[in-house]
Amino acid sequence: MSAHLPAAGSVYGWGPPPGRPATAGAAATRPRWAGTIAVAIIVAGVVLGGIAADNAIPVPSAGHVAISRPVYMTAAPGWVTTAAAGELTDGLALQKSSALLIAQVLSTNYNRDARQLLQGSEAGFGADAAQISFGGERDVVLNGKEASEVAFSALVSGDGGSGMLDGELVCLVLPSDGSGYAVFIQVAAPQGYLSSITDDVDAMAGSVEVHR
């Protein structure tokens, strides 16, 4: 099954594209593991509901925690582990105030680069949401690691009601002993809140490492 991305900056039905300016994307094939990406749409309702109502998150962080062994992430200050995202397979959920971050290991033997991983992830993500707009994809270096990222905005509904949500997808491929660990990070927050946590997101994505 395949899905095609529009040119970077085009819109899924509404609104101006969000995010950090970047180079244009390209068509991509939806990966076989794209079903895990649909978690973000479910989580969107959680962000607009229960989490958004609770801003009293303690300052200490979750520290150095496993996404899926042997892949680990170091949580930024104020980010704590949460069960709000439900049960995750090969994944980790972190919460800070109104924001939710989910990190997943999508493959332990990935042989492409971070941009290709992002394009495949974005295609699957977009196919699972009718009302979503993406910004431009961009390649970055986070703590010495090559990564690709894209911002998005979406109109979503959940138990807490409907509303606008901003988010970001970040992909890394970490080599280890001939294998490539494909790491997919998705961040969701109520509209207007994302800019206050982008430094945290970059720091946490840059902290991802493989323990040999």
C-alpha positions as CSV (number, residue, x, y, z in Angstrom):
1,M,0.0,0.0,0.0
2,S,1.4,3.4,-0.8
3,A,0.5,7.0,-0.1
4,H,1.8,10.2,-1.6
5,L,2.8,13.3,0.2
6,P,1.8,16.7,-1.3
7,A,4.6,19.2,-1.9
8,A,5.9,20.6,1.4
9,G,3.7,23.4,2.6
10,S,0.6,22.2,0.9
11,V,-2.5,21.5,3.0
12,Y,-4.7,18.6,3.9
13,G,-8.0,20.5,3.4
14,W,-7.5,23.7,5.5
15,G,-5.3,26.3,7.1
16,P,-1.8,27.6,6.5
17,P,1.1,25.2,7.0
18,P,2.8,25.3,10.4
19,G,6.4,24.7,11.4
20,R,10.0,25.5,10.8
21,P,10.8,26.5,7.1
22,A,12.7,23.7,5.3
23,T,13.4,22.0,2.1
24,A,10.6,20.4,0.1
25,G,9.6,16.8,0.7
26,A,8.9,14.0,-1.8
27,A,6.6,11.2,-2.5
28,A,7.0,8.3,-0.1
29,T,5.8,4.7,0.4
30,R,3.8,4.0,3.5
31,P,5.9,1.6,5.7
32,R,4.5,-1.7,6.9
33,W,4.7,-0.5,10.5
34,A,2.7,2.7,9.8
35,G,-0.1,1.4,12.0
36,T,1.9,2.4,15.1
37,I,1.7,6.0,13.9
38,A,-2.0,6.2,14.3
39,V,-1.3,6.3,18.1
40,A,-0.8,10.1,17.6
41,I,-4.3,10.7,16.5
42,I,-5.6,8.8,19.6
43,V,-3.3,10.8,21.8
44,A,-4.5,14.1,20.4
45,G,-7.8,13.6,22.2
46,V,-5.9,12.9,25.4
47,V,-3.8,16.1,25.0
48,L,-7.0,18.2,24.5
49,G,-8.7,16.5,27.4
50,G,-7.2,15.3,30.7
51,I,-3.6,16.4,30.2
52,A,-4.4,19.9,29.2
53,A,-6.3,20.4,32.4
54,D,-3.4,19.5,34.6
55,N,-0.5,22.0,34.6
56,A,0.9,20.9,37.9
57,I,3.6,18.6,36.6
58,P,6.6,18.3,39.0
59,V,10.0,19.8,38.0
60,P,12.0,16.6,38.3
61,S,12.3,14.5,35.1
62,A,12.0,10.8,34.3
63,G,15.7,10.8,33.7
64,H,17.4,8.2,31.5
65,V,14.6,5.8,30.4
66,A,14.2,3.0,27.8
67,I,12.2,3.6,24.6
68,S,12.7,-0.1,23.8
69,R,15.9,-1.8,25.0
70,P,18.6,-1.2,24.0
71,V,17.4,2.3,22.9
72,Y,17.3,5.0,25.6
73,M,16.3,8.6,25.9
74,T,17.0,11.2,28.6
75,A,13.9,13.2,29.6
76,A,14.3,17.0,29.8
77,P,13.5,18.7,33.1
78,G,9.8,18.5,33.9
79,W,9.0,15.6,31.6
80,V,7.7,12.5,33.4
81,T,6.6,9.1,32.2
82,T,2.8,8.7,31.7
83,A,0.3,6.1,30.9
84,A,-2.0,8.6,29.2
85,A,-1.1,7.2,25.8
86,G,-2.3,3.7,26.7
87,E,-0.2,0.6,26.1
88,L,2.7,1.2,23.6
89,T,4.6,-1.5,21.8
90,D,8.3,-0.7,21.7
91,G,7.6,2.9,22.9
92,L,7.8,5.5,25.6
93,A,5.4,8.2,26.6
94,L,6.4,11.4,28.4
95,Q,4.3,14.2,29.6
96,K,5.0,17.8,30.6
97,S,2.0,20.0,31.4
98,S,-0.2,20.1,28.3
99,A,2.3,18.3,26.1
100,L,2.7,14.7,25.3
101,L,5.8,13.0,23.6
102,I,5.8,9.5,22.3
103,A,9.0,7.8,21.1
104,Q,8.9,4.5,19.4
105,V,11.4,2.1,17.8
106,L,9.8,1.3,14.5
107,S,12.5,-1.1,13.2
108,T,15.7,-2.6,14.6
109,N,17.2,-3.3,11.1
110,Y,16.4,-0.1,9.1
111,N,18.7,0.5,6.1
112,R,17.7,3.9,4.9
113,D,18.3,7.4,6.3
114,A,16.3,9.7,8.6
115,R,14.7,11.7,5.8
116,Q,13.3,8.6,4.2
117,L,12.1,7.4,7.6
118,L,10.3,10.8,8.1
119,Q,8.7,10.7,4.7
120,G,7.4,7.2,5.2
121,S,6.2,8.1,8.7
122,E,4.6,11.4,7.5
123,A,2.7,9.6,4.7
124,G,1.3,7.1,7.2
125,F,0.5,9.8,9.7
126,G,-1.3,11.9,7.1
127,A,-3.3,9.0,5.8
128,D,-4.7,8.4,9.3
129,A,-5.9,12.0,9.7
130,A,-8.3,13.8,7.3
131,Q,-7.7,17.3,8.6
132,I,-4.0,17.9,9.1
133,S,-1.4,20.3,7.5
134,F,2.3,19.8,7.5
135,G,5.1,22.3,7.4
136,G,8.3,21.7,5.4
137,E,10.6,18.8,6.3
138,R,14.0,19.8,7.5
139,D,17.3,17.9,8.2
140,V,19.0,18.8,11.4
141,V,21.9,17.7,13.6
142,L,20.9,17.0,17.2
143,N,23.7,16.4,19.6
144,G,25.8,15.1,16.7
145,K,23.1,12.9,15.4
146,E,21.5,13.4,12.0
147,A,17.7,13.7,12.2
148,S,14.8,14.9,10.1
149,E,11.7,16.7,11.4
150,V,8.4,18.3,10.4
151,A,5.8,20.3,12.2
152,F,2.1,19.8,11.8
153,S,-1.3,21.2,12.9
154,A,-4.5,19.2,13.2
155,L,-8.1,19.5,14.1
156,V,-8.9,16.6,16.3
157,S,-11.7,15.2,18.5
158,G,-11.4,13.2,21.7
159,D,-13.2,12.5,25.0
160,G,-12.2,16.0,26.1
161,G,-13.8,17.6,23.1
162,S,-12.5,19.0,19.8
163,G,-9.8,21.5,19.2
164,M,-6.7,22.5,17.3
165,L,-3.5,20.7,18.1
166,D,0.1,21.5,17.1
167,G,2.8,18.8,16.9
168,E,6.1,17.7,15.5
169,L,7.5,14.5,14.1
170,V,11.2,13.7,14.5
171,C,13.0,10.7,13.0
172,L,16.5,9.3,13.7
173,V,18.3,6.3,12.5
174,L,20.9,5.0,15.0
175,P,23.5,2.6,13.7
176,S,24.7,-0.2,16.0
177,D,26.6,-3.4,15.0
178,G,25.4,-3.4,11.4
179,S,21.8,-2.7,12.3
180,G,19.9,0.6,12.1
181,Y,17.4,1.5,14.9
182,A,14.6,3.6,13.4
183,V,13.4,5.9,16.1
184,F,10.1,7.9,15.5
185,I,9.2,10.7,17.9
186,Q,5.8,12.4,17.9
187,V,4.9,15.4,20.0
188,A,1.4,16.8,20.5
189,A,0.3,19.9,22.4
190,P,-2.7,22.3,22.3
191,Q,-2.3,25.1,19.7
192,G,0.1,27.8,20.8
193,Y,2.0,25.7,23.3
194,L,4.4,23.9,21.0
195,S,6.9,26.7,20.6
196,S,7.6,26.6,24.3
197,I,8.8,23.0,24.2
198,T,10.7,22.8,20.9
199,D,14.1,23.1,22.7
200,D,13.1,20.2,25.0
201,V,12.0,18.1,22.0
202,D,15.3,18.7,20.2
203,A,17.3,17.9,23.4
204,M,15.4,14.7,24.1
205,A,15.7,13.6,20.4
206,G,19.4,14.3,20.5
207,S,19.8,12.3,23.7
208,V,18.5,9.1,22.1
209,E,21.3,6.4,22.1
210,V,21.8,2.7,21.7
211,H,23.3,0.9,24.7
212,R,25.5,-1.9,23.5
